[in-house]
C-alpha cells in the first residue's frame, strides 16, 4: 500500500478540516465522502463554521475524482476505502463505528468516542476484537503545547504539583451544525461532553485518575437544558488543586480560548494567547522551542500517526489509550451527576 485510501463521513467543521489535512499529507488519498446534505456533496460548505482553524473554513471543496455518498453505510462497504474517518454527530458514533469495524475497516473516530460510557465500551470492545487500526480524535493530547507540557511535567523537572487549571471557552455555537444538534443535550451531551471533555481528558492524561469531582454548571442558557458552562474541581487525595473550566455560553463575538496553568514546586508551566512559557522559580522565563515541522496542530499529528499505523499494517495496538478514553467519559458523567446533585461525586472506574 503506497497511500491510505480515506473515506470521510460527515462534512461539517471537523470532516472538512480532516479532508484538508489528508490532502496535504503524502500518506493519504481521499477517495470518498459521505454526507446527508446534497449541497455539501457538490462542494458547497459555505454553512460550515468552527471555533478554531484557518481561513479556509467554508470555502468550496474540490471533490473531482472523489466518490460521494448520501448513505454512510454505502461508503463503509466500498472496497476502495481503507480508512473510514467518522465526523458525524456524537449520537451516531456507535452505529457507524461498529459498522465500519465489522466491515473490516480501519477507523478514525472523532471525539467524543460516544454519547455515554456504555456505548463507548461497546466501541472499544469491537475495536480490540477487530485487529484493525482504531483511534479517537482527542486532538488536544497531540497538540504541541499540551504534549510538551505533559512530557515536561512527567519528567519531574518542574517538581511536585501544587495546582493546575485548564480552560476551554468557546463563543456561543447555537445554530451551528446539522439541525442545531449541539444545542440538543440528548444528542450532544452539551458543552460538558462536546467541549469540556478535552480538558477532563487532559486532567486524566497528565495526572491519572481523580478519585472524585465537585462540579458546578450553568444549564439551559444556550442549549435545551444541557450544561453550557462548567467549573470542575478534581480530588486526587494528595492535597493538589486541579480545576478545569469549559463552556460555550459567551457571546458569538468572544474569541475562542484554550489555555492552562500548571503550578509546580520548581516551575510554572503556562499556555495562553501569549504562547507556551516556563516560569522558573529562580525568576527566569523560558519559551520552549516546539519543532512541529509539517504537523502544526494536534489534528495534523493524530491523523499522520493514524496513517502511519495503517501503512505499517499495525492493528489495534493502543488498548490502554482506548481504556483511558472510557475513563475520561466516566469523569465527565460524574461531573454531570455532581452538577445535577450539587454535591461531590465519587468516580467509579
MARMI-214596 format. One record per residue (C-alpha): residue in three letters; x, y, z; residue number from 1. Coordinates in steps of 0.5 Angstrom, whole numbers, always signed. Layout:
REM MARMI-214596
+---------+-------+-------+-------+-----+
: residuo :     x :     y :     z : num :
+---------+-------+-------+-------+-----+
:     Ala :     X :     Y :     Z : NUM :
...
+---------+-------+-------+-------+-----+
REM end
This chain:
REM MARMI-214596
+---------+-------+-------+-------+-----+
: residuo :     x :     y :     z : num :
+---------+-------+-------+-------+-----+
:     Unk :    +0 :    +0 :    +0 :   1 :
:     Unk :    +3 :    +7 :    -2 :   2 :
:     Unk :    -2 :   +11 :    +0 :   3 :
:     Unk :    -8 :   +10 :    +5 :   4 :
:     Unk :   -15 :   +11 :    +2 :   5 :
:     Unk :   -19 :   +15 :    +6 :   6 :
:     Unk :   -27 :   +16 :    +6 :   7 :
:     Unk :   -30 :   +21 :   +11 :   8 :
:     Unk :   -37 :   +21 :   +14 :   9 :
:     Unk :   -39 :   +28 :   +15 :  10 :
:     Unk :   -37 :   +34 :   +12 :  11 :
:     Unk :   -38 :   +39 :   +18 :  12 :
:     Unk :   -32 :   +43 :   +21 :  13 :
:     Unk :   -28 :   +37 :   +23 :  14 :
:     Unk :   -30 :   +33 :   +17 :  15 :
:     Unk :   -27 :   +39 :   +12 :  16 :
:     Unk :   -21 :   +40 :   +17 :  17 :
:     Unk :   -19 :   +33 :   +16 :  18 :
:     Unk :   -20 :   +33 :    +9 :  19 :
:     Unk :   -16 :   +39 :    +8 :  20 :
:     Unk :   -10 :   +36 :   +13 :  21 :
:     Unk :   -11 :   +29 :    +9 :  22 :
:     Unk :   -10 :   +33 :    +2 :  23 :
:     Unk :    -3 :   +36 :    +5 :  24 :
:     Unk :    -1 :   +29 :    +7 :  25 :
:     Unk :    +3 :   +25 :    +2 :  26 :
:     Unk :    +1 :   +18 :    +6 :  27 :
:     Unk :    -6 :   +19 :    +4 :  28 :
:     Unk :   -11 :   +20 :    -1 :  29 :
:     Unk :   -18 :   +22 :    +0 :  30 :
:     Unk :   -23 :   +17 :    -5 :  31 :
:     Unk :   -30 :   +18 :    -2 :  32 :
:     Unk :   -34 :   +23 :    +2 :  33 :
:     Unk :   -41 :   +22 :    +5 :  34 :
:     Unk :   -46 :   +27 :    +8 :  35 :
:     Unk :   -54 :   +28 :    +8 :  36 :
:     Unk :   -53 :   +35 :    +6 :  37 :
:     Unk :   -53 :   +34 :    -2 :  38 :
:     Unk :   -50 :   +41 :    -3 :  39 :
:     Unk :   -44 :   +39 :    +1 :  40 :
:     Unk :   -43 :   +33 :    -4 :  41 :
:     Unk :   -43 :   +38 :    -9 :  42 :
:     Unk :   -37 :   +42 :    -5 :  43 :
:     Unk :   -42 :   +48 :    -2 :  44 :
:     Unk :   -39 :   +48 :    +5 :  45 :
:     Unk :   -41 :   +56 :    +6 :  46 :
:     Unk :   -45 :   +54 :   +12 :  47 :
:     Unk :   -39 :   +50 :   +16 :  48 :
:     Unk :   -36 :   +54 :   +22 :  49 :
:     Unk :   -32 :   +52 :   +27 :  50 :
:     Unk :   -29 :   +55 :   +34 :  51 :
:     Unk :   -21 :   +55 :   +31 :  52 :
:     Unk :   -18 :   +54 :   +25 :  53 :
:     Unk :   -15 :   +57 :   +19 :  54 :
:     Unk :   -18 :   +62 :   +14 :  55 :
:     Unk :   -21 :   +56 :    +9 :  56 :
:     Unk :   -27 :   +55 :   +13 :  57 :
:     Unk :   -33 :   +55 :    +9 :  58 :
:     Unk :   -29 :   +55 :    +2 :  59 :
:     Unk :   -32 :   +51 :    -3 :  60 :
:     Unk :   -29 :   +44 :    -4 :  61 :
:     Unk :   -26 :   +41 :   -10 :  62 :
:     Unk :   -29 :   +34 :   -10 :  63 :
:     Unk :   -27 :   +32 :   -17 :  64 :
:     Unk :   -25 :   +25 :   -17 :  65 :
:     Unk :   -28 :   +23 :   -10 :  66 :
:     Unk :   -34 :   +19 :   -10 :  67 :
:     Unk :   -40 :   +22 :    -6 :  68 :
:     Unk :   -45 :   +18 :    -2 :  69 :
:     Unk :   -51 :   +20 :    +2 :  70 :
:     Unk :   -51 :   +14 :    +6 :  71 :
:     Unk :   -45 :   +13 :   +10 :  72 :
:     Unk :   -46 :    +5 :   +10 :  73 :
:     Unk :   -45 :    +5 :    +3 :  74 :
:     Unk :   -38 :    +9 :    +4 :  75 :
:     Unk :   -37 :    +4 :    +9 :  76 :
:     Unk :   -38 :    -2 :    +4 :  77 :
:     Unk :   -34 :    +1 :    -1 :  78 :
:     Unk :   -28 :    -4 :    -2 :  79 :
:     Unk :   -24 :    +2 :    -5 :  80 :
:     Unk :   -24 :    +5 :    +2 :  81 :
:     Unk :   -18 :    +3 :    +7 :  82 :
:     Unk :   -19 :    +8 :   +13 :  83 :
:     Unk :   -26 :   +11 :   +15 :  84 :
:     Unk :   -26 :   +18 :   +18 :  85 :
:     Unk :   -32 :   +19 :   +22 :  86 :
:     Unk :   -34 :   +26 :   +24 :  87 :
:     Unk :   -42 :   +26 :   +25 :  88 :
:     Unk :   -46 :   +28 :   +31 :  89 :
:     Unk :   -44 :   +24 :   +37 :  90 :
:     Unk :   -50 :   +20 :   +38 :  91 :
:     Unk :   -49 :   +17 :   +31 :  92 :
:     Unk :   -42 :   +15 :   +33 :  93 :
:     Unk :   -43 :    +8 :   +36 :  94 :
:     Unk :   -47 :    +6 :   +30 :  95 :
:     Unk :   -42 :    +8 :   +25 :  96 :
:     Unk :   -36 :    +6 :   +29 :  97 :
:     Unk :   -39 :    -1 :   +30 :  98 :
:     Unk :   -41 :    -2 :   +22 :  99 :
:     Unk :   -34 :    +0 :   +20 : 100 :
:     Unk :   -30 :    -4 :   +25 : 101 :
:     Unk :   -35 :   -10 :   +23 : 102 :
:     Unk :   -33 :    -9 :   +15 : 103 :
:     Unk :   -26 :   -10 :   +17 : 104 :
:     Unk :   -24 :    -2 :   +16 : 105 :
:     Unk :   -19 :    +2 :   +20 : 106 :
:     Unk :   -23 :    +7 :   +24 : 107 :
:     Unk :   -21 :   +14 :   +26 : 108 :
:     Unk :   -27 :   +17 :   +30 : 109 :
:     Unk :   -28 :   +24 :   +32 : 110 :
:     Unk :   -29 :   +26 :   +39 : 111 :
:     Unk :   -32 :   +24 :   +44 : 112 :
:     Unk :   -32 :   +17 :   +43 : 113 :
:     Unk :   -39 :   +16 :   +44 : 114 :
:     Unk :   -45 :   +19 :   +48 : 115 :
:     Unk :   -44 :   +15 :   +54 : 116 :
:     Unk :   -40 :   +10 :   +58 : 117 :
:     Unk :   -44 :    +4 :   +55 : 118 :
:     Unk :   -43 :    +6 :   +48 : 119 :
:     Unk :   -36 :    +8 :   +49 : 120 :
:     Unk :   -35 :    +1 :   +52 : 121 :
:     Unk :   -38 :    -3 :   +46 : 122 :
:     Unk :   -34 :    +1 :   +41 : 123 :
:     Unk :   -27 :    +0 :   +45 : 124 :
:     Unk :   -29 :    -8 :   +45 : 125 :
:     Unk :   -30 :    -8 :   +38 : 126 :
:     Unk :   -24 :    -4 :   +36 : 127 :
:     Unk :   -20 :    -9 :   +41 : 128 :
:     Unk :   -23 :   -15 :   +37 : 129 :
:     Unk :   -22 :   -12 :   +30 : 130 :
:     Unk :   -15 :   -13 :   +30 : 131 :
:     Unk :   -15 :    -6 :   +26 : 132 :
:     Unk :   -12 :    +1 :   +27 : 133 :
:     Unk :   -17 :    +5 :   +31 : 134 :
:     Unk :   -16 :   +12 :   +34 : 135 :
:     Unk :   -21 :   +17 :   +37 : 136 :
:     Unk :   -20 :   +24 :   +36 : 137 :
:     Unk :   -18 :   +27 :   +42 : 138 :
:     Unk :   -13 :   +32 :   +39 : 139 :
:     Unk :   -11 :   +36 :   +45 : 140 :
:     Unk :    -7 :   +30 :   +47 : 141 :
:     Unk :    -3 :   +31 :   +41 : 142 :
:     Unk :    -3 :   +39 :   +41 : 143 :
:     Unk :    +4 :   +41 :   +41 : 144 :
:     Unk :    +4 :   +46 :   +47 : 145 :
:     Unk :    +0 :   +41 :   +51 : 146 :
:     Unk :    +4 :   +35 :   +49 : 147 :
:     Unk :   +11 :   +39 :   +51 : 148 :
:     Unk :    +8 :   +41 :   +58 : 149 :
:     Unk :    +6 :   +34 :   +60 : 150 :
:     Unk :   +13 :   +31 :   +58 : 151 :
:     Unk :   +16 :   +36 :   +62 : 152 :
:     Unk :   +11 :   +35 :   +68 : 153 :
:     Unk :   +12 :   +28 :   +67 : 154 :
:     Unk :   +20 :   +29 :   +67 : 155 :
:     Unk :   +20 :   +31 :   +74 : 156 :
:     Unk :   +24 :   +38 :   +72 : 157 :
:     Unk :   +18 :   +42 :   +75 : 158 :
:     Unk :   +18 :   +39 :   +81 : 159 :
:     Unk :   +12 :   +37 :   +86 : 160 :
:     Unk :    +5 :   +39 :   +83 : 161 :
:     Unk :    +1 :   +45 :   +87 : 162 :
:     Unk :    -4 :   +47 :   +83 : 163 :
:     Unk :    -7 :   +46 :   +75 : 164 :
:     Unk :   -12 :   +50 :   +72 : 165 :
:     Unk :   -15 :   +48 :   +65 : 166 :
:     Unk :   -19 :   +53 :   +61 : 167 :
:     Unk :   -23 :   +52 :   +54 : 168 :
:     Unk :   -28 :   +57 :   +53 : 169 :
:     Unk :   -32 :   +58 :   +46 : 170 :
:     Unk :   -37 :   +63 :   +44 : 171 :
:     Unk :   -44 :   +61 :   +43 : 172 :
:     Unk :   -45 :   +56 :   +38 : 173 :
:     Unk :   -52 :   +56 :   +37 : 174 :
:     Unk :   -55 :   +55 :   +30 : 175 :
:     Unk :   -48 :   +51 :   +28 : 176 :
:     Unk :   -48 :   +44 :   +26 : 177 :
:     Unk :   -54 :   +39 :   +23 : 178 :
:     Unk :   -61 :   +41 :   +25 : 179 :
:     Unk :   -57 :   +45 :   +31 : 180 :
:     Unk :   -55 :   +38 :   +34 : 181 :
:     Unk :   -50 :   +41 :   +39 : 182 :
:     Unk :   -56 :   +45 :   +43 : 183 :
:     Unk :   -60 :   +39 :   +44 : 184 :
:     Unk :   -57 :   +35 :   +50 : 185 :
:     Unk :   -59 :   +28 :   +49 : 186 :
:     Unk :   -55 :   +28 :   +42 : 187 :
:     Unk :   -49 :   +32 :   +44 : 188 :
:     Unk :   -48 :   +32 :   +52 : 189 :
:     Unk :   -48 :   +39 :   +52 : 190 :
:     Unk :   -41 :   +43 :   +53 : 191 :
:     Unk :   -39 :   +39 :   +58 : 192 :
:     Unk :   -39 :   +33 :   +53 : 193 :
:     Unk :   -37 :   +36 :   +47 : 194 :
:     Unk :   -32 :   +42 :   +49 : 195 :
:     Unk :   -30 :   +41 :   +56 : 196 :
:     Unk :   -29 :   +33 :   +55 : 197 :
:     Unk :   -22 :   +35 :   +52 : 198 :
:     Unk :   -20 :   +38 :   +59 : 199 :
:     Unk :   -23 :   +33 :   +63 : 200 :
:     Unk :   -18 :   +28 :   +59 : 201 :
:     Unk :   -12 :   +32 :   +60 : 202 :
:     Unk :   -13 :   +32 :   +67 : 203 :
:     Unk :   -13 :   +24 :   +67 : 204 :
:     Unk :    -8 :   +24 :   +62 : 205 :
:     Unk :    -3 :   +29 :   +66 : 206 :
:     Unk :    -5 :   +27 :   +73 : 207 :
:     Unk :    -8 :   +20 :   +73 : 208 :
:     Unk :   -15 :   +18 :   +75 : 209 :
:     Unk :   -18 :   +23 :   +80 : 210 :
:     Unk :   -22 :   +20 :   +86 : 211 :
:     Unk :   -28 :   +25 :   +86 : 212 :
:     Unk :   -30 :   +31 :   +83 : 213 :
:     Unk :   -34 :   +37 :   +85 : 214 :
:     Unk :   -37 :   +41 :   +79 : 215 :
:     Unk :   -42 :   +47 :   +78 : 216 :
:     Unk :   -45 :   +48 :   +72 : 217 :
:     Unk :   -50 :   +53 :   +68 : 218 :
:     Unk :   -55 :   +50 :   +65 : 219 :
:     Unk :   -60 :   +51 :   +59 : 220 :
:     Unk :   -57 :   +58 :   +58 : 221 :
:     Unk :   -56 :   +57 :   +50 : 222 :
:     Unk :   -58 :   +49 :   +50 : 223 :
:     Unk :   -65 :   +46 :   +51 : 224 :
:     Unk :   -63 :   +44 :   +58 : 225 :
:     Unk :   -55 :   +42 :   +58 : 226 :
:     Unk :   -49 :   +44 :   +62 : 227 :
:     Unk :   -47 :   +50 :   +58 : 228 :
:     Unk :   -41 :   +52 :   +62 : 229 :
:     Unk :   -38 :   +48 :   +68 : 230 :
:     Unk :   -32 :   +49 :   +73 : 231 :
:     Unk :   -30 :   +42 :   +76 : 232 :
:     Unk :   -25 :   +41 :   +82 : 233 :
:     Unk :   -22 :   +34 :   +82 : 234 :
:     Unk :   -20 :   +31 :   +88 : 235 :
:     Unk :   -13 :   +26 :   +88 : 236 :
:     Unk :   -13 :   +25 :   +95 : 237 :
:     Unk :    -6 :   +29 :   +95 : 238 :
:     Unk :    -8 :   +36 :   +97 : 239 :
:     Unk :    -6 :   +38 :   +90 : 240 :
:     Unk :   -12 :   +43 :   +87 : 241 :
:     Unk :   -14 :   +41 :   +80 : 242 :
:     Unk :   -19 :   +45 :   +76 : 243 :
:     Unk :   -22 :   +45 :   +69 : 244 :
:     Unk :   -27 :   +50 :   +66 : 245 :
:     Unk :   -30 :   +50 :   +60 : 246 :
:     Unk :   -37 :   +53 :   +56 : 247 :
:     Unk :   -40 :   +56 :   +50 : 248 :
:     Unk :   -44 :   +61 :   +54 : 249 :
:     Unk :   -41 :   +67 :   +52 : 250 :
:     Unk :   -43 :   +72 :   +46 : 251 :
:     Unk :   -41 :   +70 :   +39 : 252 :
:     Unk :   -36 :   +75 :   +38 : 253 :
:     Unk :   -32 :   +73 :   +44 : 254 :
:     Unk :   -25 :   +70 :   +42 : 255 :
:     Unk :   -24 :   +62 :   +43 : 256 :
:     Unk :   -20 :   +61 :   +49 : 257 :
:     Unk :   -16 :   +54 :   +50 : 258 :
:     Unk :   -10 :   +55 :   +56 : 259 :
:     Unk :    -7 :   +52 :   +62 : 260 :
:     Unk :    -3 :   +54 :   +68 : 261 :
:     Unk :    +1 :   +48 :   +72 : 262 :
:     Unk :    +4 :   +51 :   +78 : 263 :
:     Unk :    +9 :   +46 :   +81 : 264 :
:     Unk :   +15 :   +47 :   +86 : 265 :
:     Unk :   +20 :   +49 :   +82 : 266 :
:     Unk :   +17 :   +52 :   +76 : 267 :
:     Unk :   +10 :   +54 :   +73 : 268 :
:     Unk :    +8 :   +52 :   +66 : 269 :
:     Unk :    +3 :   +57 :   +63 : 270 :
:     Unk :    +0 :   +57 :   +56 : 271 :
:     Unk :    -5 :   +62 :   +53 : 272 :
:     Unk :    -5 :   +67 :   +48 : 273 :
:     Unk :    +2 :   +69 :   +49 : 274 :
:     Unk :    +4 :   +62 :   +48 : 275 :
:     Unk :    +8 :   +57 :   +52 : 276 :
:     Unk :   +12 :   +59 :   +58 : 277 :
:     Unk :   +16 :   +56 :   +63 : 278 :
:     Unk :   +17 :   +61 :   +69 : 279 :
:     Unk :   +22 :   +58 :   +74 : 280 :
:     Unk :   +23 :   +59 :   +81 : 281 :
:     Unk :   +29 :   +63 :   +80 : 282 :
:     Unk :   +26 :   +68 :   +76 : 283 :
:     Unk :   +28 :   +66 :   +69 : 284 :
:     Unk :   +23 :   +65 :   +64 : 285 :
:     Unk :   +23 :   +60 :   +58 : 286 :
:     Unk :   +20 :   +60 :   +51 : 287 :
:     Unk :   +21 :   +53 :   +49 : 288 :
:     Unk :   +22 :   +51 :   +42 : 289 :
:     Unk :   +17 :   +47 :   +39 : 290 :
:     Unk :   +19 :   +43 :   +33 : 291 :
:     Unk :   +13 :   +42 :   +29 : 292 :
:     Unk :   +15 :   +42 :   +22 : 293 :
:     Unk :    +9 :   +40 :   +18 : 294 :
:     Unk :    +5 :   +38 :   +23 : 295 :
:     Unk :    +3 :   +45 :   +27 : 296 :
:     Unk :    -3 :   +42 :   +30 : 297 :
:     Unk :    -6 :   +36 :   +34 : 298 :
:     Unk :   -10 :   +35 :   +28 : 299 :
:     Unk :    -4 :   +34 :   +24 : 300 :
:     Unk :    -1 :   +30 :   +29 : 301 :
:     Unk :    -6 :   +25 :   +30 : 302 :
:     Unk :    -8 :   +24 :   +23 : 303 :
:     Unk :    -1 :   +23 :   +21 : 304 :
:     Unk :    +0 :   +18 :   +27 : 305 :
:     Unk :    -6 :   +14 :   +24 : 306 :
:     Unk :    -4 :   +14 :   +17 : 307 :
:     Unk :    +3 :   +11 :   +19 : 308 :
:     Unk :    +0 :    +6 :   +23 : 309 :
:     Unk :    -5 :    +4 :   +17 : 310 :
:     Unk :    +1 :    +4 :   +12 : 311 :
:     Unk :    +5 :    +0 :   +17 : 312 :
:     Unk :    +0 :    -6 :   +18 : 313 :
:     Unk :    -1 :    -4 :   +25 : 314 :
:     Unk :    -7 :    -7 :   +29 : 315 :
:     Unk :   -11 :    -4 :   +35 : 316 :
:     Unk :    -5 :    -3 :   +39 : 317 :
:     Unk :    -7 :    +3 :   +43 : 318 :
:     Unk :   -11 :    -1 :   +48 : 319 :
:     Unk :    -9 :    +2 :   +54 : 320 :
:     Unk :   -11 :    +9 :   +51 : 321 :
:     Unk :   -18 :    +7 :   +49 : 322 :
:     Unk :   -19 :    +5 :   +56 : 323 :
:     Unk :   -17 :   +12 :   +58 : 324 :
:     Unk :   -22 :   +15 :   +53 : 325 :
:     Unk :   -27 :   +11 :   +57 : 326 :
:     Unk :   -24 :   +14 :   +64 : 327 :
:     Unk :   -25 :   +21 :   +61 : 328 :
:     Unk :   -32 :   +20 :   +59 : 329 :
:     Unk :   -33 :   +17 :   +66 : 330 :
:     Unk :   -30 :   +23 :   +69 : 331 :
:     Unk :   -35 :   +28 :   +65 : 332 :
:     Unk :   -41 :   +23 :   +67 : 333 :
:     Unk :   -39 :   +24 :   +74 : 334 :
:     Unk :   -39 :   +32 :   +73 : 335 :
:     Unk :   -46 :   +32 :   +70 : 336 :
:     Unk :   -48 :   +28 :   +77 : 337 :
:     Unk :   -45 :   +33 :   +81 : 338 :
:     Unk :   -48 :   +39 :   +77 : 339 :
:     Unk :   -55 :   +36 :   +78 : 340 :
:     Unk :   -54 :   +34 :   +85 : 341 :
:     Unk :   -50 :   +40 :   +88 : 342 :
:     Unk :   -45 :   +35 :   +91 : 343 :
:     Unk :   -38 :   +32 :   +91 : 344 :
:     Unk :   -39 :   +25 :   +87 : 345 :
:     Unk :   -34 :   +19 :   +87 : 346 :
:     Unk :   -32 :   +17 :   +80 : 347 :
:     Unk :   -33 :    +9 :   +79 : 348 :
:     Unk :   -28 :    +6 :   +74 : 349 :
+---------+-------+-------+-------+-----+
REM end
